[in-house]
Amino acid sequence: MQSMIGLALSVALGLSTAGCASRPRSASAPSQTLHETAATRDSRMEWFRDARFGMFIHWGLYSIPAGQWDGKKVNGTGEWIQTNAPIQVAGYEPLKDRFNPVMFDADAWARAAKSAGMKYIVITSKHHDGFALFDSKVSEWDVMATPFKRDIMKELADACRREGIRICWYHSIMDWHHPDYLPRRKWEIRSAEGADFDRFEDYLRAQLQELLTNYGKIGILWFDGEWESTWTHERGVKLAAFVRGLQPDIIINNRVDKGRNDMAGLDKQGQWAGDYGTPEQEVPATGFPGVDWESCMTMNDTWGYRTDDQNWKSSTKLIHTLCETASKGGNFLLNVGPTADGLIPQASLERMAEIGRWMDINGEAIYGTTASPFKRLAWGRCTSKPGVLYLHVFDWPDDGRLRVPGLLGEVTSASILGGPASLQVERHDDDVIVNVPAKGVHDAATVVKLILDGEPRVVSGPIKPGPDGKVLLQAADADIHGERLAYEAKWGGSLGFWTSHEDYATWTFTAPKGLYEVEVDVSCVADLAGSEFVVELSGQAFTGKVPNTGNWGTFTPYRCEQFEIAEDGPLTLTVRPGEDFTGTLMNLRVVRLTPVGEHDHREVGGP
């Protein structure tokens, strides 16, 4: 379950539509650090909104141990090894004498990003360990003190400009190395006596001045490590103003301040410095309508390189995430963690190449697009441009008929990017039916382009069955009733905070008459499992007992009794707590209704 900090935001977003087709006109409150007109802001943010896809690079001394210390595996992401091991500063410092990435080729990195369709690169100029990958005149804890003795930031900035890619800096506020940074880590043996955080802030500004005056125009300053109590809202506002004074057109993320709401990326309660929100390792269920944002994500489970992390996301999953992020009006910042030798892992390069081949055909459906006008689409996602819809079809229809629900107005032409130039279109009530070939042009996502006679007008009706006849009632589509129940974007999206017996969720949908198998995907921890939940539909009810799934992020399908749909028209399914209620019900990700065949029968219950 998410922290209570994000509850108000989750409730606010849980019932909103899946984005809007208009451009964002404001962030979390840039007026606190910059007085500019809406037109000036739009001009400054234009390249970022058009780019939609960038590369994140986490690289530093931590790539040498690569997840192991003293011959033992250290859990956690690679770049956090100093804290997770833990390693005292005196024990960590000798890593600089081993940093010699002789295989580093800035041009190869920039070309790989460009080939993948990425429009900007954000690289760690300094991560939490405080080590600078640039030539810093205010510190000897930098790349010039290593055997490599080359300014990595300069080489990469020059290479990016040769390839037409914008160079951007990640810079950590947190600094485990600097003697004036506070608070000390719990495992630190260095005394905090005499440490002066104001003096550390002077050092922070001095390094930022180097980064913003010695390397040409920088696209983004991507702050991080702002969550500790010593970094305040007031300091964030002043630092943003300082950065803007050095480069007036630069874009600054909201982690310069205190407004990111943990991994959700944006806290709408209050006003914060920065230009955009930063959800991490997740895509918000409904995006952040009217606000600029960017989801950053790893290809495996780590940011900094680990030799043992081979849990790679598939290229299909990454393409889907790119489509999903763009469909909700956001950018996708995809990470690579180079090795100590200076090489991007082969598994990362392979996935980037596959994404690049997809983007070569479908890039126009990503770059410069705005959010989908649809709340939900059973077969995939949608992006838009003025008078144009791009339908990103993940699940190709077996019957050759792609249903676009609730699309009003005339479709003047339909085509497949990289495929047939003309498709037949029919209208069925408020729906548009596109007649498509038996097979799409790409297994991950085939894009159908619709040109309209004007701006898209969409009416949102009840949820409809997918091409396979199944009805999927997702957590993001629920109508939430009550004061505590809320949508959580983490773990693929679920309903959480189910701590009131009075709270319940409903979905409105249509489905053909017949018998349906009903499953709910639920999660719960051991000490809270055992409450009763009730599923109600058309006068029928089923009561189940919430199972222990091990943790909140592990979901398992719970089979309910079969339900009969015997009426036409919209139907309402309800999930609520039962009489036996321990005080916390469960997290719920999806309710699944599957048509029952003549001989289908499965036992009721969970795992």
Secondary structure, 3 states (H helix, E strand, C coil): CCCHHHHHHHHHHHCCCCCCCCCCCCCCCHHHCCCCCHHHHHHHHHHHHHHCEEEEECCCHHHCCCCEECCEECCCCHHHHHHHCCCCHHHHHHHHHHCCCCCCCHHHHHHHHHHHCCCEEEEEEECCCCCECCCCCCCCCEHHHCCCCCCHHHHHHHHHHHHCCEEEEEEECCCCCCCCCCCCCCCCCCCCCCCCHHHHHHHHHHHHHHHHHCCCCCCEEEEECCCCCCCCHHHHHHHHHHHHHHCCCCEEEHHHCCCCCHHHCCCCCCCCCCCEECCECCCCCCCCCCCCEEEEECCCCCCCCCCCCCCCCCHHHHHHHHHHHHHCCCEEEEEECCCCCCCCCHHHHHHHHHHHHHHHHHHHHCCCCECCCCCCCCCEEEEEECCEEEEEECCCCCCCEEEECCEECCEEEEEECCCCCCCCEEEECCEEEEECCCCCCCCCCEEEEEEECCCCEECCCCECCCCCCCEEEEHHHCEEECCCCEEECHHHCEEECCCCCCCEEEEEECCCCEEEEEEEEEECCHHHCCCEEEEEECCEEEEEECCCCCCCCCCEEEECCCEEECCCCCEEEEEEECCCCCCCCCEEEEEEEEECCCCCCCCCECC
